[in-house]
């Protein structure tokens, strides 16, 4: 009589929907029927993984599989049985070695459909690896298909699933899937929508960052959707989520190769093709402006090359109008605001404090004693610098009031848009061709391994590497061109906004508080360079276009002033 063998069964489904569709009971039934056919096999252990992806999730993060490994080390079963081997996983970089590990512990590994996996020779090892390489490929294809389907649903304006974003609730849509499941749609919650509008107002009009906004909301006892405290990350997510301008979004997170989930850059988000007016909380122009402000505050070391970033004040707490724009003309370092207080020593020995004076000081001079500066000056009076810059801007805007800029704006927009879109279309064609060639090369892998391909493994590997590099370069070009097109669109919107703002800018500026004044300046000023004998004011590209057009129109009564103001008296 043969020795009794104890069997441990592992069942796994990737999604909870499969659990509801009775996929786990099917696997259990197949395994038990298989055990009944085998003499002296007895079921002693069952490991059930519900809603666990064998492709996205690492082996080390799968609790039930780890439990089975621990039981194997304790010799609690002799055979590990699965419905199909892909229930053990679909990761070609891990799963083949998991199977081999069980066999090395003296555990037989069986599948009800594929029989026993042995490792008697190198062919067994190769077949084991190829099985999971193919399974990984199938999972990748499935993932691509699911992602493409969901992407298309988002583009069509269909809300998929999950907790609704702050400002919304989900309601029945009256639209049903092929399986008869009613889809849901988003509906604005007025009270939460008012908070979203407040968040954008504090960002765009006051220049507040996520920290100040979250602190303000908490101090005013405004709860989040889950009745918890506001955090910087939650506020920043609201400030960058396109849902508030009416676009459903997909692909904001993804699973990395190591199995962890991470955020996807906003440039790779998938948005609905059309704006959904009924879910708009924030005007698109205001939303875009909030993005420019956030982008401008990215630390220099994290900024992408060949990307244009607009200048906005890094923070608006300071009473100095030009912080964030003003730089030392000699070393290029930013200048910050500092103060000094007059002090008088009385006969009694007491120190009497007097007038507080405000200055702009070069950061480089503060940090290293001015070693990089060519000037011997220590600081510049804040009120004098602010006054000169503001007066130059007022004079400049008064000049532009006399010019009709509508035609010029449209000409600039149309020319830039056409050129970049043509280039983008050409690069997309090249990318599609390279991806087809890459796919063909990947299909040669099995042939290269068994010797039936016209390519050797080494040559094929080299060709694949080169093609991957080529694809990566095309994608970088597409990102760059897409960013340029977006920038041009933003520039066009800025031009239109500034054209409408010019007649009332001075009035709005005069009545605004310091925080709003700083944000108004950010619409016009790129940077201000301070020298001992002059100030150079650089305006944003849209304003330069306006100036060029004004010069072309040959304004007779008033010449356009230079934006370099020579100081006769100097600064102290």
Order of alpha helices (4+ residues) and beta strands (2+ residues): beta-alpha-alpha-beta-alpha-beta-alpha-beta-beta-alpha-beta-beta-alpha-alpha-alpha-beta-beta-beta-beta-alpha-beta-beta-beta-alpha-beta-alpha-alpha-alpha-alpha-alpha-alpha-beta-beta-alpha-beta
